[in-house]
Amino acid sequence: MRTFTTVALGLVGAAVASASDVSSLTKDTFSDFINENDLVLAEFFAPWCGHCKALAPEYEDAATTLKEKNIKLAKIDCTEEADLCQTYGVEGYPTLKVFRGSDNISPYTGARKAPAIVSYMTKQSLPAVSLLTKDTLEDFKTADKVVLVGYFAADDKASNTTFTTVAEKLRDNYLFGASSDADLAKAEGVSFPSVVLYKSFDEGKSVLPEPFEAEAIEKFATTASIPLVGEVGPETYAGYMSTGIPLAYIFSETEEERASLSAALKPVAEKHRGAVSFATIDAKAFGAHAGNLNLKPEQWPAFAIQDTVNNKKYPFDQDSEITTESISKFVQDFVDGKIEPSIKSEPIPETQEGPVQVVVAKTYDQIVLDDSKDVLIEFYAPWCGHCKALAPKYDILAGLYVKQGLSDKVTVAKVDATANDVPDEIQGFPTIKLYKAGDKSNPVTYSGSRSIEDLIKFIKENGAHGVEAVNDEEAGSKPAESAAKQAEAATESATEKAEETASEATEAVKTATAGEGTHDEL
């Protein structure tokens, strides 16, 4: 009897452990599930994917929380449902998409942490603008870390249209509410028309200065929603990058020192609010990011400014003390354009060995921005397993253009994006882009399979010259591609471990050296 009881309890425990608020879908259940629920977040994953494993517990927690709001979370195993995943254009794992029925689909663009997923999907479940009364305002103020409320008369169609337009555009980022109650506006210290941003930090709320215009409201939301001195982490980095405002990092290993530096630099942050954002960063957890800003590693505390739009770095002299006065002068000089950016570059190669042109930061403009040529460039990391697997095929590809006399029109190049500052926004390795002759301002990112034939086709279809190399080494390329596959298989385990190690840093600081990508490759 005791044995039976033990076994029974074990079975009950297993059942509880396996219970999940995330629905597993197949091709037979997917359509009905999507159409029966008003709002669904679907994750397309692979069981072996390192990033998917990291997301799993966060996704489960979010599903349990959102269950109360009748927002469904689902997952699809792409190793079992390949056709279904292909139907929805899945190119990497995990891919998350928001479904409002089978015809209204949008990509999930939030962070991969439970609170961020809950916040994002809650915003998706509400109308772009929620109508508020004195009975609902107080709860709405605390519904998220940042909410915006417009106060304007019911018959003020112009203000209503302006506010709704902004809300539709920024609904993924903020909750929007509106009230036409003049007494309520007066109680909040504003008059018609006004916008108040309520927040769970700093002074608690900010009021839009005039005028009540779409562009002004957008800028106000972007600026006022960021803490005076915040913290860079997995849930905040994307928000800082999306503002387009330069970000000043304060690196320190201890929470106490970060708090002390934050207090000392608050007056500087206040003076330059809207021009430079300030944030502390845990040097123990994310110290590797200091290298991305051209700071010396392991020398803390440290300070640097990143021009997030142009990806330029301005490190503060690490041999100088960080004080209110020294940082005030440094930031003012930055704002006034008196500081030159720091450029990290490998030495210029004395000779170019092999058909692939090696690019460094100091030769980037000369080679990549050569207006007479279509330039295909690979941004890689030396430790990247996928980059190593691509290398033999990439050499063959470059050799074809050289041997067939097409190198005056097409350059195949590569750059170590961990050792050289590049102006491009790189989300993972390898990243391949084509800069076509005559128009270097709009590079095309390659997202196809990494076969020689597909890369040739990509260059022909997207390049200005439209030239096509002939793969006359097809017989020789097959062993190379076979070797590449073997190399990729051999490094798969190590690659996944590297991705998992870098996963947290990737989520926190989506930079070229943080990890092998935000997706595992198909």
LINHU-V595199 format. One record per pair of residues at least 24 apart in sequence whose ideal C-beta (glycine too) atoms are under 10 Angstrom apart, sorted by the first residue. I is the first residue (numbers start at 1). J is the second residue. Records with the same first field share a line. If there is no record, write none. Layout:
I = J ; J
This chain:
19 = 60 ; 64
20 = 56 ; 59 ; 60 ; 63 ; 64 ; 73 ; 75
21 = 59 ; 60 ; 61 ; 62 ; 63 ; 64 ; 65 ; 66 ; 67 ; 72 ; 73
22 = 56 ; 59 ; 60 ; 62 ; 63 ; 64 ; 67 ; 72 ; 73 ; 74 ; 75
23 = 63 ; 72 ; 73 ; 74 ; 75 ; 76
24 = 74 ; 75 ; 76 ; 77 ; 80 ; 81
25 = 74 ; 75 ; 76 ; 77 ; 81 ; 84
26 = 76 ; 77 ; 80 ; 81 ; 84
27 = 76 ; 80 ; 81 ; 82 ; 83 ; 84 ; 85 ; 87
28 = 81 ; 84
29 = 74 ; 76
30 = 74 ; 76 ; 81 ; 84 ; 87 ; 88 ; 99 ; 102
31 = 84 ; 102
33 = 72 ; 74 ; 99
34 = 72 ; 74 ; 99 ; 100 ; 101 ; 102 ; 103 ; 104 ; 105
35 = 99 ; 101 ; 102 ; 103
36 = 72 ; 101
37 = 70 ; 71 ; 72 ; 74 ; 99 ; 100 ; 101
38 = 70 ; 71 ; 72 ; 99 ; 100 ; 101 ; 125
39 = 66 ; 69 ; 70 ; 71 ; 72 ; 98 ; 99 ; 100 ; 101 ; 104 ; 121 ; 124 ; 125
40 = 71 ; 72 ; 73 ; 74 ; 97 ; 98 ; 99 ; 100 ; 101 ; 105 ; 121
41 = 66 ; 71 ; 72 ; 73 ; 74 ; 75 ; 96 ; 97 ; 98 ; 99 ; 108 ; 110 ; 117 ; 120 ; 121 ; 124
42 = 72 ; 73 ; 74 ; 75 ; 76 ; 88 ; 95 ; 96 ; 97 ; 98 ; 99 ; 105 ; 108
43 = 73 ; 74 ; 75 ; 76 ; 77 ; 78 ; 93 ; 94 ; 95 ; 96 ; 97 ; 108 ; 112
44 = 74 ; 75 ; 76 ; 77 ; 78 ; 81 ; 84 ; 85 ; 88 ; 89 ; 90 ; 91 ; 92 ; 93 ; 94 ; 95 ; 96 ; 97
45 = 75 ; 76 ; 77 ; 78 ; 79 ; 85 ; 90 ; 93 ; 94 ; 95 ; 96 ; 520
46 = 77 ; 78 ; 79 ; 80 ; 85 ; 90 ; 92 ; 93 ; 94 ; 520 ; 521 ; 522
47 = 77 ; 78 ; 79 ; 80 ; 93
48 = 79 ; 93 ; 492 ; 493 ; 496 ; 520
49 = 78 ; 79 ; 92 ; 93 ; 94 ; 496 ; 499 ; 500 ; 519 ; 520 ; 521 ; 522
50 = 93 ; 495 ; 496 ; 497 ; 498 ; 499 ; 500 ; 501 ; 502 ; 503 ; 515 ; 516 ; 520
51 = 92 ; 93 ; 94 ; 112 ; 496 ; 499 ; 500 ; 502 ; 503 ; 506 ; 507 ; 515 ; 516 ; 517 ; 518 ; 519 ; 520
52 = 77 ; 78 ; 93 ; 94 ; 95 ; 112 ; 519 ; 520
53 = 94 ; 496 ; 499 ; 500 ; 503 ; 520
54 = 94 ; 112 ; 499 ; 500 ; 503 ; 504 ; 506 ; 507
55 = 93 ; 94 ; 96 ; 112 ; 113 ; 114 ; 117 ; 503 ; 507
56 = 94
57 = 114
58 = 111 ; 112 ; 113 ; 114 ; 115 ; 116 ; 117 ; 118 ; 234
59 = 94 ; 96 ; 112 ; 113 ; 114 ; 117
60 = 114
61 = 113 ; 114 ; 115 ; 117 ; 118
62 = 112 ; 113 ; 114 ; 115 ; 116 ; 117 ; 118 ; 119 ; 120 ; 121
63 = 114 ; 117 ; 118 ; 121
64 = 114 ; 118
65 = 114 ; 115 ; 117 ; 118 ; 121 ; 122
66 = 114 ; 117 ; 118 ; 121 ; 122 ; 125
69 = 118 ; 121 ; 122 ; 125 ; 126
70 = 125
71 = 117 ; 118 ; 121 ; 122 ; 124 ; 125
72 = 99 ; 121
73 = 117 ; 121
74 = 99
78 = 522
82 = 522
85 = 522
86 = 522
89 = 447
90 = 519 ; 522
91 = 447 ; 448 ; 449 ; 519 ; 521 ; 522
92 = 428 ; 447 ; 517 ; 518 ; 519 ; 520 ; 521 ; 522
93 = 519 ; 520 ; 521 ; 522
94 = 518 ; 519 ; 520
95 = 519 ; 522
96 = 120
98 = 124 ; 172
100 = 124 ; 125
106 = 172
107 = 172
108 = 172
109 = 172 ; 173 ; 238 ; 242
110 = 172 ; 173 ; 235 ; 238 ; 239
111 = 233 ; 234 ; 235 ; 236 ; 237 ; 238 ; 239 ; 507 ; 508
112 = 234 ; 235 ; 503 ; 506 ; 507 ; 518
113 = 233 ; 234 ; 235 ; 507
114 = 235
115 = 145 ; 235
116 = 234 ; 235 ; 236 ; 238 ; 239 ; 507
118 = 144
119 = 143 ; 144 ; 145 ; 146 ; 173 ; 174 ; 175 ; 235
120 = 144 ; 172 ; 173
122 = 175
123 = 147 ; 170 ; 171 ; 172 ; 173 ; 174 ; 175 ; 176
124 = 171 ; 172
126 = 171 ; 175 ; 176 ; 177
127 = 164 ; 167 ; 168 ; 171 ; 176 ; 177
128 = 163 ; 164 ; 165 ; 166 ; 167 ; 168 ; 169 ; 170 ; 171 ; 175 ; 176
129 = 160 ; 163 ; 164 ; 166 ; 167 ; 168 ; 171 ; 175 ; 176 ; 177 ; 178
130 = 167 ; 175 ; 176 ; 177 ; 178 ; 179
131 = 177 ; 178 ; 179 ; 180
132 = 177 ; 178 ; 179 ; 180 ; 181 ; 184
133 = 179 ; 180 ; 181 ; 184
134 = 179 ; 181 ; 183 ; 184 ; 187
136 = 177 ; 179
137 = 177 ; 179 ; 181 ; 184 ; 187 ; 188 ; 198
138 = 198
140 = 175 ; 176 ; 177 ; 179 ; 198
141 = 175 ; 177 ; 188 ; 196 ; 198 ; 199 ; 200 ; 204 ; 205
142 = 198 ; 200
143 = 175 ; 177 ; 198
144 = 173 ; 174 ; 175 ; 198 ; 199 ; 200
145 = 174 ; 175 ; 198 ; 199 ; 200 ; 201 ; 225 ; 227 ; 235
146 = 173 ; 174 ; 175 ; 197 ; 198 ; 199 ; 200 ; 201 ; 206 ; 221 ; 224 ; 225 ; 226 ; 239
147 = 174 ; 175 ; 176 ; 177 ; 196 ; 197 ; 198 ; 199 ; 200 ; 205 ; 225
148 = 173 ; 174 ; 175 ; 176 ; 177 ; 178 ; 195 ; 196 ; 197 ; 198 ; 199 ; 206 ; 208 ; 217 ; 220 ; 221 ; 224 ; 225
149 = 175 ; 176 ; 177 ; 178 ; 179 ; 184 ; 185 ; 188 ; 190 ; 194 ; 195 ; 196 ; 197 ; 198 ; 205
150 = 176 ; 177 ; 178 ; 179 ; 180 ; 185 ; 192 ; 193 ; 194 ; 195 ; 196 ; 208 ; 212 ; 217
151 = 177 ; 178 ; 179 ; 180 ; 181 ; 182 ; 184 ; 185 ; 186 ; 188 ; 190 ; 191 ; 192 ; 193 ; 194 ; 195 ; 196 ; 207 ; 212
152 = 178 ; 179 ; 180 ; 182 ; 185 ; 191 ; 192 ; 193 ; 194 ; 195 ; 212
153 = 180 ; 181 ; 182 ; 185 ; 192 ; 193
154 = 178 ; 179 ; 180 ; 181 ; 182
155 = 180
156 = 180 ; 192 ; 193 ; 212
158 = 193 ; 212
159 = 192 ; 193 ; 194 ; 195 ; 212 ; 213
160 = 193
161 = 214
162 = 193 ; 195 ; 211 ; 212 ; 213 ; 214 ; 215 ; 216 ; 217
163 = 193 ; 195 ; 212 ; 214 ; 217
164 = 214
165 = 214 ; 217 ; 218
166 = 195 ; 213 ; 214 ; 215 ; 216 ; 217 ; 218 ; 220 ; 221
167 = 217 ; 221
169 = 214 ; 217 ; 218 ; 221
170 = 217 ; 218 ; 221 ; 222 ; 225
172 = 242
173 = 221 ; 222 ; 225 ; 238 ; 239 ; 242
174 = 221 ; 222 ; 225
176 = 217 ; 221
195 = 220 ; 221 ; 224
196 = 224
197 = 221 ; 223 ; 224 ; 225
199 = 224 ; 225 ; 226 ; 227
200 = 227
201 = 225 ; 226 ; 227 ; 228 ; 229 ; 230
202 = 226 ; 227 ; 228 ; 229 ; 230 ; 266
203 = 228
219 = 243 ; 244 ; 245 ; 274
220 = 274
222 = 274 ; 277
223 = 273 ; 274 ; 275 ; 277
224 = 273 ; 274
226 = 273 ; 274 ; 277 ; 278 ; 279
227 = 262 ; 269 ; 277 ; 278 ; 279
228 = 262 ; 265 ; 266 ; 267 ; 269 ; 270 ; 273 ; 277 ; 278 ; 279
229 = 258 ; 259 ; 261 ; 262 ; 263 ; 264 ; 265 ; 266 ; 268 ; 269 ; 270 ; 277 ; 278 ; 279 ; 280
230 = 262 ; 269 ; 277 ; 278 ; 279 ; 280 ; 281
231 = 258 ; 262 ; 279 ; 280 ; 281 ; 282
232 = 277 ; 279 ; 280 ; 281 ; 282 ; 286 ; 289 ; 508 ; 509
233 = 279 ; 280 ; 281 ; 282 ; 285 ; 286 ; 504 ; 507 ; 508 ; 509
234 = 285 ; 286 ; 503 ; 504 ; 505 ; 506 ; 507 ; 508 ; 509 ; 510
235 = 507 ; 508
236 = 279 ; 281 ; 508
237 = 279 ; 281 ; 286 ; 289 ; 506 ; 507 ; 508 ; 509 ; 510 ; 511 ; 514
238 = 507 ; 508 ; 510
239 = 277
240 = 277 ; 279 ; 306 ; 308 ; 509
241 = 306 ; 308 ; 309 ; 425 ; 509 ; 510 ; 511
242 = 308
243 = 274 ; 277 ; 308 ; 309
244 = 307 ; 308 ; 309
245 = 272 ; 273 ; 274 ; 275 ; 276 ; 277 ; 307 ; 308 ; 309
246 = 272 ; 275 ; 276 ; 277 ; 305 ; 306 ; 307 ; 308 ; 309 ; 310 ; 312 ; 314 ; 331 ; 334 ; 335
247 = 276 ; 277 ; 278 ; 279 ; 281 ; 293 ; 304 ; 305 ; 306 ; 307 ; 308
248 = 272 ; 276 ; 277 ; 278 ; 279 ; 280 ; 303 ; 304 ; 305 ; 306 ; 314 ; 316 ; 327 ; 330 ; 331 ; 334
249 = 277 ; 278 ; 279 ; 280 ; 281 ; 283 ; 286 ; 289 ; 290 ; 292 ; 293 ; 295 ; 302 ; 303 ; 304 ; 305 ; 306 ; 313 ; 315 ; 316 ; 509
250 = 278 ; 279 ; 280 ; 281 ; 283 ; 301 ; 302 ; 303 ; 304 ; 316 ; 322 ; 327
251 = 280 ; 281 ; 282 ; 283 ; 284 ; 286 ; 287 ; 289 ; 290 ; 293 ; 295 ; 299 ; 300 ; 301 ; 302 ; 303 ; 304 ; 318 ; 322
252 = 280 ; 281 ; 282 ; 283 ; 284 ; 287 ; 300 ; 301 ; 302 ; 303 ; 322
253 = 282 ; 283 ; 284 ; 285 ; 287 ; 298 ; 300 ; 301
254 = 282 ; 283 ; 284 ; 300 ; 301
255 = 280 ; 282 ; 284
257 = 283 ; 300 ; 301 ; 322
258 = 282 ; 283 ; 301
260 = 301
261 = 301 ; 303 ; 322 ; 323 ; 324 ; 327
263 = 324
264 = 322 ; 323 ; 324 ; 325 ; 327
265 = 303 ; 322 ; 323 ; 324 ; 327 ; 328 ; 331
266 = 324
267 = 324 ; 327 ; 328
268 = 324 ; 325 ; 326 ; 327 ; 328 ; 329 ; 330 ; 331 ; 332
269 = 327 ; 331
271 = 328 ; 331 ; 332 ; 335
272 = 328 ; 331 ; 332 ; 334 ; 335
275 = 331 ; 334 ; 335
276 = 305 ; 306 ; 307 ; 331 ; 332 ; 334 ; 335
277 = 305 ; 306 ; 308
278 = 303 ; 305 ; 327 ; 331
281 = 508 ; 509
282 = 508
285 = 504 ; 505 ; 508
286 = 504 ; 505 ; 508 ; 509 ; 514
287 = 505
288 = 502 ; 505 ; 509 ; 511 ; 513 ; 514
289 = 505 ; 508 ; 509 ; 511 ; 513 ; 514
290 = 315 ; 318
291 = 344 ; 418 ; 419 ; 511 ; 513
292 = 344 ; 418 ; 421 ; 505 ; 509 ; 511 ; 512 ; 513 ; 514
293 = 342 ; 344 ; 509 ; 511
294 = 341 ; 342 ; 343 ; 344 ; 421
295 = 342
303 = 327 ; 330 ; 331
304 = 330 ; 342
305 = 330 ; 331 ; 334 ; 335 ; 339 ; 341
306 = 341 ; 509 ; 511
307 = 334 ; 341
308 = 425
309 = 425
310 = 341 ; 423
311 = 341 ; 421 ; 422 ; 423 ; 424 ; 425 ; 426 ; 511 ; 512
312 = 339 ; 340 ; 341 ; 342 ; 343 ; 421 ; 423
313 = 341 ; 342 ; 343 ; 344 ; 421
314 = 339 ; 340 ; 341 ; 342
315 = 339 ; 341 ; 342
341 = 421
342 = 421
343 = 420 ; 421
344 = 418 ; 419 ; 420 ; 421 ; 422
345 = 419 ; 420 ; 421 ; 422
346 = 415 ; 416 ; 419 ; 420
352 = 413
354 = 395 ; 398 ; 399 ; 402 ; 414
355 = 394 ; 395 ; 396 ; 397 ; 398 ; 399 ; 400 ; 401 ; 402 ; 403 ; 407 ; 411 ; 412
356 = 391 ; 394 ; 395 ; 396 ; 397 ; 398 ; 399 ; 402 ; 411 ; 412 ; 413 ; 414
357 = 398 ; 402 ; 407 ; 411 ; 412 ; 413 ; 414 ; 415
358 = 413 ; 414 ; 415 ; 416
359 = 411 ; 413 ; 414 ; 415 ; 416 ; 417 ; 420 ; 422
360 = 415 ; 416 ; 419 ; 420 ; 421 ; 422
361 = 415 ; 416 ; 417 ; 419 ; 420 ; 421 ; 422 ; 423
362 = 420 ; 421
363 = 413 ; 415 ; 420
364 = 413 ; 415 ; 420 ; 421 ; 422 ; 423 ; 424
365 = 423 ; 440
367 = 411 ; 413 ; 415 ; 435
368 = 411 ; 413 ; 415 ; 422 ; 423 ; 424 ; 433 ; 435 ; 440 ; 443
369 = 423 ; 435 ; 440 ; 441
370 = 411 ; 435 ; 437 ; 440
371 = 435 ; 436 ; 437 ; 438 ; 439 ; 440 ; 464
372 = 408 ; 409 ; 411 ; 437 ; 438 ; 464 ; 465
373 = 407 ; 408 ; 409 ; 410 ; 411 ; 413 ; 435 ; 436 ; 437 ; 438 ; 463 ; 464 ; 465
374 = 401 ; 406 ; 409 ; 410 ; 411 ; 412 ; 434 ; 435 ; 436 ; 437 ; 438 ; 459 ; 460 ; 462 ; 463 ; 464 ; 465 ; 466 ; 467
375 = 410 ; 411 ; 412 ; 413 ; 433 ; 434 ; 435 ; 436 ; 437 ; 440 ; 443 ; 459 ; 463
376 = 401 ; 410 ; 411 ; 412 ; 413 ; 414 ; 432 ; 433 ; 434 ; 435 ; 436 ; 443 ; 444 ; 446 ; 455 ; 456 ; 458 ; 459 ; 462 ; 463
377 = 411 ; 412 ; 413 ; 414 ; 415 ; 422 ; 424 ; 431 ; 432 ; 433 ; 434 ; 435 ; 443
378 = 412 ; 413 ; 414 ; 415 ; 416 ; 417 ; 429 ; 430 ; 431 ; 432 ; 433 ; 446 ; 450 ; 455
379 = 414 ; 415 ; 416 ; 417 ; 418 ; 420 ; 422 ; 424 ; 426 ; 427 ; 428 ; 429 ; 430 ; 431 ; 432 ; 433 ; 512
380 = 414 ; 415 ; 416 ; 417 ; 418 ; 426 ; 429 ; 430 ; 431 ; 432 ; 512
381 = 416 ; 417 ; 418 ; 419 ; 426 ; 428 ; 429 ; 430 ; 498 ; 502 ; 512 ; 513 ; 514 ; 515 ; 516 ; 517
382 = 416 ; 418 ; 419 ; 429
383 = 418 ; 429 ; 491 ; 494 ; 495 ; 498 ; 502 ; 513 ; 516
384 = 417 ; 418 ; 428 ; 429 ; 430 ; 491 ; 495 ; 498 ; 499 ; 515 ; 516 ; 517
385 = 429 ; 487 ; 488 ; 489 ; 490 ; 491 ; 492 ; 493 ; 494 ; 495 ; 496 ; 497 ; 498 ; 499 ; 516 ; 521
386 = 428 ; 429 ; 430 ; 450 ; 484 ; 487 ; 488 ; 491 ; 492 ; 495 ; 499 ; 516 ; 517 ; 520 ; 521
387 = 414 ; 416 ; 429 ; 430 ; 431 ; 491 ; 495 ; 516
388 = 430 ; 484 ; 487 ; 488 ; 490 ; 491 ; 495
389 = 430 ; 450 ; 481 ; 483 ; 484 ; 485 ; 486 ; 487 ; 488 ; 489 ; 490 ; 491 ; 492 ; 495 ; 521
390 = 414 ; 429 ; 430 ; 432 ; 450 ; 455 ; 484 ; 487 ; 488
391 = 430 ; 480 ; 484 ; 487
392 = 452 ; 477 ; 479 ; 480 ; 481 ; 482 ; 483 ; 484 ; 487
393 = 450 ; 451 ; 452 ; 455 ; 477 ; 480 ; 481 ; 483 ; 484
394 = 430 ; 432 ; 450 ; 452 ; 455 ; 484
395 = 480
396 = 452 ; 455 ; 471 ; 473 ; 474 ; 476 ; 477 ; 480 ; 481 ; 484
397 = 450 ; 451 ; 452 ; 453 ; 455 ; 456 ; 459 ; 469 ; 471 ; 473 ; 477
398 = 455 ; 469
399 = 469 ; 473
400 = 452 ; 455 ; 456 ; 468 ; 469 ; 470 ; 471 ; 472 ; 473 ; 477
401 = 456 ; 459 ; 467 ; 469
402 = 469
403 = 469 ; 470 ; 472 ; 473
404 = 467 ; 468 ; 469 ; 470 ; 472
405 = 467
406 = 459 ; 465 ; 467 ; 468 ; 469 ; 470
408 = 465 ; 467
409 = 437 ; 459 ; 463 ; 464 ; 465 ; 466 ; 467
410 = 434 ; 437 ; 456 ; 459 ; 460 ; 463 ; 465 ; 467 ; 468 ; 469
411 = 435 ; 437
412 = 455 ; 459 ; 469
416 = 512 ; 513
417 = 511 ; 512 ; 513
418 = 511 ; 512 ; 513 ; 514
419 = 513
420 = 512
421 = 512
422 = 512
424 = 512
425 = 510 ; 511 ; 512
426 = 510 ; 511 ; 512 ; 513 ; 514 ; 517
427 = 506 ; 510 ; 511 ; 512 ; 514 ; 515 ; 517 ; 518 ; 519
428 = 499 ; 506 ; 510 ; 512 ; 514 ; 515 ; 516 ; 517 ; 518 ; 519 ; 520 ; 521
429 = 512 ; 513 ; 514 ; 515 ; 516 ; 517 ; 521
430 = 516 ; 517 ; 521
431 = 512 ; 517
432 = 458
433 = 462
434 = 458 ; 459 ; 461 ; 462 ; 463 ; 464
435 = 462 ; 463 ; 464
436 = 462 ; 463 ; 464 ; 465 ; 466
437 = 463 ; 464 ; 465
438 = 464 ; 465
439 = 464
449 = 522
450 = 481 ; 484 ; 488 ; 521
451 = 477 ; 481 ; 484
452 = 477 ; 478 ; 480 ; 481
453 = 477
488 = 521
492 = 521
495 = 520 ; 521
496 = 520
